[in-house]
Amino acid sequence: MISLTNNLEEPKSDIKNDKIMSRKEVIEYMGISPSTLYRLCDKDKILDYSRINRRKLFYKRNVDKLMERYSSSNLTS
């Protein structure tokens, strides 16, 4: 019998391994208030999210990119 699993390639990116975070997890991870998260998502539209029913879910990679962008811009100011 031939094993097909040996021929499978690893995923090209880490999207499958990306963690999905809830609003509460993002608030704790970023150290921000719920109103700040609301502003980032809905008012300023800086942080992307997906909605399932009434829940907002975030990819950790997007949260990390946002934190990196603003932490590096604060260092140069």
C-alpha positions in Angstrom: 0.0 0.0 0.0 1.3 3.5 -0.9 1.2 6.2 1.7 -0.2 9.5 0.4 0.7 11.5 3.5 4.4 11.4 2.6 3.6 13.3 -0.6 1.6 16.1 1.0 3.3 19.5 1.1 3.3 21.7 4.2 1.1 24.8 4.0 2.7 27.7 2.1 1.8 30.2 4.9 0.9 30.1 8.5 -2.7 31.2 7.9 -4.0 27.8 9.0 -2.0 28.1 12.2 -3.2 31.7 12.9 -5.0 32.1 16.2 -8.5 33.5 16.3 -9.1 35.9 19.2 -12.3 37.1 20.8 -12.9 40.8 21.7 -12.0 40.1 25.3 -8.8 38.4 24.3 -7.8 41.3 22.0 -8.6 43.8 24.8 -6.4 41.9 27.3 -3.6 41.3 24.7 -3.4 44.9 23.6 -4.1 46.4 27.0 -6.8 48.7 25.7 -10.4 49.5 26.8 -13.5 48.2 25.0 -14.3 51.7 23.7 -10.8 51.9 22.1 -11.3 48.5 20.4 -14.7 49.8 19.1 -13.0 52.9 17.7 -10.3 50.8 16.0 -12.8 48.5 14.4 -15.9 50.4 13.6 -15.1 54.1 13.6 -11.6 54.3 12.3 -11.7 50.9 10.5 -8.1 50.2 11.3 -8.5 46.7 12.7 -10.2 44.0 10.5 -12.5 41.5 12.1 -14.9 38.8 11.0 -18.4 38.5 12.4 -20.1 35.3 13.3 -23.6 35.9 14.5 -23.0 38.7 17.0 -19.4 37.9 17.8 -16.5 39.8 16.4 -13.4 37.6 15.9 -9.9 38.8 15.1 -6.9 37.1 13.6 -3.9 37.5 15.9 -1.7 38.3 12.9 -3.8 41.4 12.2 -3.6 42.5 15.9 0.1 42.0 15.9 0.5 44.0 12.7 -1.5 46.9 14.2 0.5 46.9 17.4 3.8 46.8 15.4 2.8 49.7 13.2 1.8 51.9 16.0 4.7 51.0 18.3 7.2 51.7 15.6 5.5 55.0 14.6 5.6 56.1 18.3 9.3 55.4 18.5 10.0 57.7 15.5 7.8 60.6 16.7 
